[in-house]
Amino acid sequence: EPLFTVEERVSMTRAILNHRFANVRVDIFDGLLVEYAIKQQAQVIVRGIRAVSDYEYELQMALMNRRLESRLETVFMMAAEAYSYLSSRLVREVFKLGGSVDGLVPALVEEKLKEKIQKK
């Protein structure tokens, strides 16, 4: 179960990315990714991979997406080694138990984690 709502995650992502990258748009959609990508006139889907277990899942998704829409290509990007072990679940657990997440998440996310955890 996500700690943050979709709206909270979108808001944080926009706040973090929009002032750094003018060509990035944060959006949400319902339905299939390939349908959304075609509506956006995308040609490529970029997916991040942290570990081999991610690759297996992402490969299955990429192959299904290709079957659904052959005009779309999927590109995998490997996470930097320093972040390859991270997951939202791990960050949340470390934070809840009083560990430092400094350098693992943007300052805004750490601030929102403090607000959210203190409410519980």
C-alpha positions, 0 to 999 in steps of 0.5 A: 500500500503506497504511503503517498496518494497519486496526487501527492506523488505527482505534486512532489515529482512536479515540484522536484523536476519542473524547475530542473527540466523544462522539457519534462511533463509529469502526468497520470493516466488510466488504462494501458501505457501503450495507448497513453504513449500513442496519444502522446505521439511517443515513439519510445518508452523509457523504463528504469532497472535496478536489479535482475529481478526488475529486468525480468518483469520489465522484459515481460512488460516490454514484450507485451507492449510491443505485441500491443503496439509494434510502433513503440520501442522500450529502452531500459536504463540502469540505475546508478550502482549507488541506487540499485538496491533502493526501493520505496518500501526500503526507504519507508522502513528505514525512515519509520525506524529512525534511520537517515534517508539523506541522499537517498531521496530529494529533500522535499520527499524527506520533508513529506515523509516526516509530515506523513509519518508524524500524522500516523 
